[in-house]
Amino acid sequence: MIVLSFSHLSPLYHPVSATTPPLHFFTPGSAPLTSHGSHKYQALTVPKLTQQVFDVKNMMTACDPSHRHYLITAVIFHGQMSVKEGDEQTLNAQSKNSSYIVEWIPNNVKTAVCNIPPCGLKIAVTFTGNSMAVQELFRHISEQFRAKFWRQYTDEGVDEMEFTEAESDRNNHVFEYQQYQDATAEEEED
């Protein structure tokens, strides 16, 4: 029997996503991150995996969310465990990381449990967060792309206006995230 409990995750499409459409770039994470077979030598517990999934070392993007705030997050547990245990551990992680999660969005940390574990594991956790830290990626991409590819593509016949438009789009994304970052910082000062 397959049991999927998404009662607290419904809808994952959080209202903040509807009110802030440009802010839709997510930061995925996963735990455990181990080589095949090495998990046999580690004690995989729900508290330990929940702590790991919020750690920057387990994120799949090259940005540090601990320097910015999360707008919304979703933590999905895979394996045989209770929904209550998942909720409790996510709440603990949320309170430990409260300085990284905005307060002005209610119920912005969602939890779900899927009783089917990944192949070869008894339990695992995946994470998806909408972090303002992705603006670091946009800045980095913009700098690196211009330095490495501008001349190559323009020599091949790509119109410079296309590059300018793409760069403008990236800069707009950075600006949107920066606005929310600044608003959050002002709120914390009050």
C-alpha positions as CSV (number, residue, x, y, z in Angstrom):
1,M,0.0,0.0,0.0
2,I,1.3,3.4,-1.0
3,V,0.6,6.2,1.5
4,L,1.1,9.8,0.4
5,S,0.4,12.4,3.0
6,F,0.4,15.9,1.6
7,S,-2.1,17.4,4.0
8,H,0.2,20.2,5.1
9,L,1.7,20.8,1.7
10,S,-1.6,21.6,0.0
11,P,-1.1,23.8,-1.9
12,L,2.7,23.8,-2.4
13,Y,1.9,26.7,-4.7
14,H,1.9,29.2,-1.8
15,P,0.0,32.5,-2.1
16,V,3.3,34.4,-2.0
17,S,4.1,32.8,-5.3
18,A,1.0,34.3,-6.8
19,T,1.7,37.8,-5.4
20,T,5.4,37.8,-6.4
21,P,5.5,36.1,-9.8
22,P,9.1,37.1,-10.7
23,L,10.4,35.4,-7.5
24,H,10.0,31.8,-8.7
25,F,13.5,30.4,-8.7
26,F,13.9,27.6,-6.2
27,T,16.8,26.2,-4.3
28,P,16.7,22.4,-4.0
29,G,18.4,20.3,-1.4
30,S,18.7,16.7,-0.4
31,A,19.8,14.5,2.5
32,P,21.6,12.2,2.9
33,L,24.3,13.1,0.4
34,T,26.5,10.0,0.5
35,S,28.1,7.7,-1.9
36,H,26.4,4.5,-2.9
37,G,26.6,2.0,-0.1
38,S,28.1,4.3,2.5
39,H,24.7,4.9,4.1
40,K,25.0,1.4,5.6
41,Y,27.6,2.8,8.0
42,Q,25.6,5.9,9.1
43,A,22.7,6.2,11.4
44,L,20.0,7.9,9.3
45,T,17.5,9.5,11.7
46,V,14.8,12.0,10.9
47,P,16.3,14.7,13.2
48,K,19.7,14.3,11.6
49,L,18.4,14.3,8.0
50,T,16.2,17.3,8.7
51,Q,19.2,19.2,10.1
52,Q,21.3,18.2,7.1
53,V,18.7,19.3,4.5
54,F,18.7,22.9,5.9
55,D,22.5,22.9,5.7
56,V,24.2,24.8,2.8
57,K,26.3,21.8,2.0
58,N,23.2,19.9,1.0
59,M,21.9,22.6,-1.4
60,M,22.1,22.0,-5.1
61,T,22.8,25.6,-6.0
62,A,25.9,27.6,-5.7
63,C,24.5,30.2,-3.3
64,D,24.4,30.4,0.5
65,P,20.8,30.8,1.7
66,S,22.1,31.5,5.3
67,H,23.1,35.0,4.0
68,R,19.5,35.7,2.8
69,H,16.0,34.8,3.7
70,Y,13.6,32.1,2.5
71,L,10.2,33.2,1.4
72,I,8.7,29.7,1.4
73,T,10.1,26.2,1.9
74,A,8.9,22.6,1.4
75,V,10.4,19.6,3.2
76,I,9.4,16.2,1.9
77,F,10.3,13.1,3.8
78,H,10.6,9.8,2.0
79,G,10.4,6.5,3.9
80,Q,8.5,4.8,6.7
81,M,7.8,7.5,9.3
82,S,4.9,9.3,10.8
83,V,3.6,12.7,9.6
84,K,3.8,13.9,13.2
85,E,7.5,13.2,13.4
86,G,8.1,15.0,10.1
87,D,6.1,18.0,11.3
88,E,7.9,18.1,14.6
89,Q,11.4,17.9,13.1
90,T,10.5,20.6,10.5
91,L,9.2,22.8,13.2
92,N,12.5,22.3,15.2
93,A,14.5,23.1,12.1
94,Q,12.3,26.2,11.4
95,S,12.9,27.5,14.9
96,K,16.7,26.9,14.7
97,N,16.8,28.7,11.3
98,S,14.2,31.3,12.1
99,S,16.6,34.1,11.2
100,Y,16.7,32.8,7.6
101,I,13.0,32.6,7.1
102,V,10.7,35.6,6.6
103,E,8.1,36.1,9.3
104,W,5.7,38.2,7.2
105,I,4.4,35.2,5.2
106,P,2.3,32.9,7.4
107,N,2.7,29.1,7.2
108,N,5.6,29.4,4.8
109,V,7.3,26.1,5.8
110,K,5.4,23.1,4.5
111,T,5.9,19.4,5.2
112,A,5.0,16.2,3.4
113,V,5.6,12.5,3.9
114,C,5.9,9.9,1.1
115,N,6.1,6.4,2.5
116,I,8.2,5.2,-0.5
117,P,11.9,5.6,0.2
118,P,14.5,6.2,-2.5
119,C,16.1,3.1,-3.9
120,G,18.8,1.8,-1.6
121,L,17.8,4.0,1.4
122,K,15.3,3.5,4.3
123,I,14.7,7.3,4.7
124,A,15.6,10.5,2.9
125,V,14.6,14.1,2.8
126,T,14.3,16.6,-0.1
127,F,14.0,20.3,0.3
128,T,12.8,23.1,-2.0
129,G,13.1,26.7,-0.9
130,N,12.4,30.0,-2.5
131,S,15.5,31.9,-1.2
132,M,16.5,35.4,-1.9
133,A,20.1,34.1,-2.2
134,V,19.5,33.2,-5.8
135,Q,20.2,36.8,-6.6
136,E,23.9,35.8,-6.0
137,L,23.6,33.3,-8.9
138,F,22.1,35.8,-11.2
139,R,24.9,38.3,-10.5
140,H,27.6,35.7,-11.0
141,I,26.0,34.4,-14.2
142,S,25.8,37.9,-15.6
143,E,29.4,38.7,-14.8
144,Q,30.8,35.4,-16.1
145,F,28.6,35.2,-19.2
146,R,29.6,38.7,-20.4
147,A,33.3,38.0,-19.8
148,K,33.4,34.6,-21.4
149,F,30.9,34.5,-24.3
150,W,30.0,38.1,-25.4
151,R,32.7,38.3,-28.1
152,Q,32.4,34.7,-29.2
153,Y,28.6,35.0,-29.9
154,T,28.8,38.4,-31.4
155,D,31.5,37.2,-33.8
156,E,29.2,34.4,-34.8
157,G,26.4,36.9,-35.7
158,V,24.3,37.1,-32.6
159,D,22.8,40.6,-32.3
160,E,24.2,42.6,-29.4
161,M,20.6,43.7,-28.6
162,E,19.7,40.1,-27.6
163,F,22.6,40.1,-25.1
164,T,21.5,43.5,-23.7
165,E,17.9,42.3,-23.4
166,A,19.0,39.0,-21.6
167,E,21.2,41.0,-19.3
168,S,18.4,43.4,-18.5
169,D,16.1,40.4,-17.6
170,R,18.8,39.0,-15.2
171,N,19.3,42.4,-13.7
172,N,15.5,42.8,-13.2
173,H,15.4,39.4,-11.3
174,V,18.3,40.6,-9.0
175,F,16.4,43.9,-8.4
176,E,13.1,42.1,-7.6
177,Y,14.9,39.8,-5.0
178,Q,16.8,42.8,-3.6
179,Q,13.6,44.7,-3.1
180,Y,12.2,41.9,-0.9
181,Q,15.5,41.5,0.9
182,D,15.5,45.2,1.7
183,A,11.9,45.1,2.8
184,T,12.7,42.2,5.1
185,A,15.7,44.0,6.6
186,E,13.6,47.1,7.3
187,E,11.0,45.0,9.0
188,E,13.7,43.4,11.3
189,E,14.9,46.9,12.2
190,D,11.5,48.0,13.4
